Structure formats: structure tokens, C-alpha cells
Amino acid sequence: MLLPMRKKTESAAPVVVIGAGMAGARLAARVPGVTVVGEERHAPYNRVLLADVLAGRYAPDVIALPATEVRRGVRAVRIDRADRLVHCDDGSVLHYGRLVLATGSNPVLPPLRGLGATLPDGVHPFRTLDDALALRTAVRPGARAVVIGGGLLGVSAARALAECGAQVVLAQQGEHLMERQLDPEAAALLRVHLEALGVEVHTECRVRGLRCPGTPPAVRAVQLGDGYELAADLTVLACGVRPRTGLARAAGLDVRKGIVVDDELRTSDPYIHALGDCAEHRSTLYGLAGPALEQADVLAEVLAGRPARYEGTRALTRLTLRSPDPVHALDLAAFGEARPLPGDDVIRLSDATRGAYRTVVLRDGRLAGGVLLGDLGAVAGLARTWQDDEPLPPAMSLLHLLTDDGGH
Ligand SMILES: Cc1cc2nc3c(=O)[nH]c(=O)nc-3n(C[C@H](O)[C@H](O)[C@H](O)COP(=O)(O)OP(=O)(O)OC[C@H]3O[C@@H](n4cnc5c(N)ncnc54)[C@H](O)[C@@H]3O)c2cc1C
């Protein structure tokens, strides 16, 4: 549908944001007077810290984001682009001058035997504060917990459940943990770390189904591809996420994997923007907090009528596995491509006594990616070099970059 260009008088028209997650809340903090509709019953919170809530380290109010006025517990159900209206499940209808979709993503429910649209008792996704609180209520010391998926989410969940005293098995289909971010050596160190906490890690382990007898059905075991069964009192699904695009698709916006946006975070409708996990920018879906916040900052400028463009984020993934006992804490950072291609150079430093590991991949005289584990002293310098995409200094300076502790 072709819509007329925005008239000058419309710049003061109301801004409505759908989704009060990390991107929506950041935008609301930057743009005065916006109306935010949020399906969750809680005030906006830092999703990255959910594992700390699950582990009992933080109370929910500790992870709250700076106060934002949100219509909580209200879900937007339809967008009427012709009249610029948002219909909500409480019967309210909001008029917008500009609409922002910040709907985030949904956990992927894997096609497992025994798993229908309604989750059996004991089977938990791990996306929201309610998910974390439900898991915390369900987990008892000695409970047998199986985490399906060994990515960032699965690793954080397994670690937090082990801290709650559960007997945890982590089932990862891929060859090693956190395949998107880590090289096999770093993943092996992470595995040692989890095993030291009592987590049993199975890699190249295909889960086929769940055994959930009873009415209502409740999980009793996780069935593996080789016929073996893992006894389970509870199961966490950590099999990735998918952008929440249903509203945008139903409204006829251009959606590929995510809602397609340009450098002003504008969708195929000039009155509607999208950002965060639900948005696809230059064919990239980030699924990370850093880019979502950066996009919100750019969009705040755009909505204020100031020139701003989002040109992509060279996203750094950081995972802090906190622990009351510092011996059991682990810091990890990964950026770019940690797996070398033929012809790439790799520099690696490994300090077995301190459990520290650093590796960088060099391609055509530039930094293509890297992983730091245990000691992140050098991360700031490396991340800056990577983000600037500058040609690299000579070998000695590069070694200095890898060993630089940032002056600490
Ligand atoms: C356990 C966990 C750990 C993570 N750890 C890290 C990490 O270490 N580092 C990192 O970079 N990233 C991490 N992430 C990812 C990060 O949290 C997301 O990238 C980030 O939250 C994206 O922000 P968002 O606002 O786009 O989406 P979200 O924060 O998911 O917010 C979307 C909000 O929109 C609401 N919503 C959706 N549809 C509607 C509707 N129709 N009406 C009303 N409301 C609606 C949802 O309920 C939700 O509250 C983690 C995620 C999880 C779940």
C-alpha cells in the first residue's frame, strides 16, 4: 500500500511503542511522551540478567530498568495502517503518528515427540521474568533437570540450575558448546567449568522426544536419538529464538526472517519503525542486547527529527557466569568469527594456571574475530580494533594488544 509522505504537522502526532522489553524501554527513556504497550505484567527489566534471578542471586526488582510509563499486561493484537490505529486485547484502541514495533523474539519450540502447543508440566522456556520465576519455584535441590540446547541461553540456564542444587544434564546437538560464538578450544574450557559445577554435558546429542505421562501430562524423561533416556523432573528448552513478526506480517509489512528495516529503522510503511530482536537490518538479525539498545538510541534521534542512521553493530557477546565463590566465576567475550577459514592466521594465548584463554583470527591484515575466556583484561582494546575494522599493527604491537590489560 502506498501512503502519503509525512506532513509537517504530523511530527507531533503520538508515538506508540509495542513491546516494553530492552529496546522499547530504552526508546521510551529517550523519547518523552511515548505510549508503551507491554504484554508482560512486570515493569521493564534487563533480560540479560534473568539467569541471576533464576540462580536466586538477584531479586526481580534489582534487574528493573529505569522507570518507564508502560501499559503493562496489555497485548497489541492488530495494526490498522489505513487509520493508523493499534487495537489491544483489553479493547483499547490507540492512535499513532509513528508506530514502533519492539516485539522481541519468541523461544523456538523444537519439533519433539511429546511436545504440543501447550507445554507439559515441568517443561519450561527461558525468555521472560515469569519463566525464570516459574523455574525457580519448580527447581528443588536434587531435582533432575535437563537443559536442551547448549548455546548462550542453555549454558546460562544450566549453570543457574546447578547453583540451585539441581542435578543438571545439558544436551547439545552440536559438536561443542556455544557454537555461534566459541572455537572448540574455548568451548572445551567452558565445558570443564560447567562440569566442575556438577553439570553433565553431552555434545552431539540429539533429543528425539519427551516422555510425559499422566493427565495433565508431566515430563518424566528426555528421549535421545540413540534410544537412551535421561530422567527429568524438569526440562528447559533453550533451542534458540525466532523474531516475533506476527503483527507486522498480518499488517502487510515486508517481513523476511525479521521485520525488514532501513537505516532509519523504518519498515516498508514510512509511519512504522521496528527495532531490536524483531527487526532485520541489512539482512542481519542480531538477537543481542547491545544492537537493540544502539538501534533504540538511533531511532530516538530519528523520531526527534535529527539526522541519524543505523549502519549495523559489530556485536560483542559477553557472558558473565557469576558466583558467590570467585573460583567458580567465569567471564567470556566473543566477537566476529572465532573459526578460522583456510588462509587465516590465528594467534592464541593460553594460561592453564589461571584458566585464561585468548585467541584472535586475522584475515587480510584485519581482525576477523576472537574469543577471550577467564581474563577479559584485553577485551576493550581488541573490541575497539575490531569495531573500527582498521588494518592491524605489526606483529609485536598485535601481541601487545592481546596481552594488554587495559592498564589495570
Ligand atoms: C535468558 C536470556 C539471557 C540473555 N543473555 C544475553 C547476553 O548475555 N547478552 C546479550 O547481548 N543478549 C542476551 N540475551 C538477548 C537479549 O535479552 C535480547 O537481545 C534483548 O532483550 C532484545 O530486546 P528487545 O526489546 O528487542 O526484545 P525483548 O527484550 O524480548 O522485549 C520484547 C517485549 O515485547 C513484548 N511484546 C511482544 N509482542 C507484544 C505485543 N503484541 N503487545 C505487547 N507487548 C508485546 C514482549 O512480551 C517483550 O516484553 C539474553 C536473552 C535471554 C532470554
PDBQT file of the ligand as one rigid body, heavy atoms in Angstrom, charges set to zero:
ROOT
HETATM    1  C1  LIG A 501      17.935 -15.614  29.478  1.00  0.00    +0.000 C 
HETATM    2  C2  LIG A 501      18.475 -14.681  28.448  1.00  0.00    +0.000 A 
HETATM    3  C3  LIG A 501      19.826 -14.309  28.501  1.00  0.00    +0.000 A 
HETATM    4  C4  LIG A 501      20.338 -13.427  27.558  1.00  0.00    +0.000 A 
HETATM    5  N1  LIG A 501      21.652 -13.084  27.658  1.00  0.00    +0.000 NA
HETATM    6  C5  LIG A 501      22.147 -12.188  26.783  1.00  0.00    +0.000 A 
HETATM    7  C6  LIG A 501      23.510 -11.764  26.885  1.00  0.00    +0.000 A 
HETATM    8  O1  LIG A 501      24.254 -12.231  27.753  1.00  0.00    +0.000 OA
HETATM    9  N2  LIG A 501      23.973 -10.831  26.010  1.00  0.00    +0.000 N 
HETATM   10  C7  LIG A 501      23.161 -10.290  25.048  1.00  0.00    +0.000 A 
HETATM   11  O2  LIG A 501      23.595  -9.430  24.288  1.00  0.00    +0.000 OA
HETATM   12  N3  LIG A 501      21.878 -10.691  24.898  1.00  0.00    +0.000 NA
HETATM   13  C8  LIG A 501      21.348 -11.624  25.736  1.00  0.00    +0.000 A 
HETATM   14  N4  LIG A 501      20.051 -12.017  25.599  1.00  0.00    +0.000 N 
HETATM   15  C9  LIG A 501      19.242 -11.471  24.485  1.00  0.00    +0.000 C 
HETATM   16  C10 LIG A 501      18.659 -10.106  24.840  1.00  0.00    +0.000 C 
HETATM   17  O3  LIG A 501      17.944 -10.219  26.033  1.00  0.00    +0.000 OA
HETATM   18  C11 LIG A 501      17.733  -9.636  23.699  1.00  0.00    +0.000 C 
HETATM   19  O4  LIG A 501      18.522  -9.470  22.544  1.00  0.00    +0.000 OA
HETATM   20  C12 LIG A 501      17.063  -8.313  24.037  1.00  0.00    +0.000 C 
HETATM   21  O5  LIG A 501      16.213  -8.479  25.143  1.00  0.00    +0.000 OA
HETATM   22  C13 LIG A 501      16.258  -7.788  22.836  1.00  0.00    +0.000 C 
HETATM   23  O6  LIG A 501      15.472  -6.707  23.227  1.00  0.00    +0.000 OA
HETATM   24  P1  LIG A 501      14.038  -6.466  22.541  1.00  0.00    +0.000 P 
HETATM   25  O7  LIG A 501      13.462  -5.272  23.227  1.00  0.00    +0.000 OA
HETATM   26  O8  LIG A 501      14.157  -6.470  21.079  1.00  0.00    +0.000 OA
HETATM   27  O9  LIG A 501      13.177  -7.751  22.922  1.00  0.00    +0.000 OA
HETATM   28  P2  LIG A 501      12.648  -8.213  24.335  1.00  0.00    +0.000 P 
HETATM   29  O10 LIG A 501      13.548  -7.769  25.415  1.00  0.00    +0.000 OA
HETATM   30  O11 LIG A 501      12.316  -9.648  24.201  1.00  0.00    +0.000 OA
HETATM   31  O12 LIG A 501      11.288  -7.404  24.523  1.00  0.00    +0.000 OA
HETATM   32  C14 LIG A 501      10.152  -7.580  23.711  1.00  0.00    +0.000 C 
HETATM   33  C15 LIG A 501       8.925  -7.291  24.543  1.00  0.00    +0.000 C 
HETATM   34  O13 LIG A 501       7.808  -7.097  23.695  1.00  0.00    +0.000 OA
HETATM   35  C16 LIG A 501       6.665  -7.707  24.276  1.00  0.00    +0.000 C 
HETATM   36  N5  LIG A 501       5.673  -7.945  23.218  1.00  0.00    +0.000 N 
HETATM   37  C17 LIG A 501       5.808  -8.731  22.136  1.00  0.00    +0.000 A 
HETATM   38  N6  LIG A 501       4.686  -8.673  21.376  1.00  0.00    +0.000 NA
HETATM   39  C18 LIG A 501       3.845  -7.829  22.006  1.00  0.00    +0.000 A 
HETATM   40  C19 LIG A 501       2.532  -7.360  21.719  1.00  0.00    +0.000 A 
HETATM   41  N7  LIG A 501       1.870  -7.766  20.637  1.00  0.00    +0.000 N 
HETATM   42  N8  LIG A 501       1.934  -6.495  22.564  1.00  0.00    +0.000 NA
HETATM   43  C20 LIG A 501       2.606  -6.072  23.694  1.00  0.00    +0.000 A 
HETATM   44  N9  LIG A 501       3.856  -6.480  24.017  1.00  0.00    +0.000 NA
HETATM   45  C21 LIG A 501       4.458  -7.345  23.180  1.00  0.00    +0.000 A 
HETATM   46  C22 LIG A 501       7.228  -8.973  24.889  1.00  0.00    +0.000 C 
HETATM   47  O14 LIG A 501       6.354  -9.510  25.855  1.00  0.00    +0.000 OA
HETATM   48  C23 LIG A 501       8.539  -8.452  25.482  1.00  0.00    +0.000 C 
HETATM   49  O15 LIG A 501       8.349  -7.969  26.781  1.00  0.00    +0.000 OA
HETATM   50  C24 LIG A 501      19.510 -12.917  26.512  1.00  0.00    +0.000 A 
HETATM   51  C25 LIG A 501      18.164 -13.312  26.442  1.00  0.00    +0.000 A 
HETATM   52  C26 LIG A 501      17.658 -14.192  27.401  1.00  0.00    +0.000 A 
HETATM   53  C27 LIG A 501      16.212 -14.605  27.312  1.00  0.00    +0.000 C 
ENDROOT
TORSDOF 0
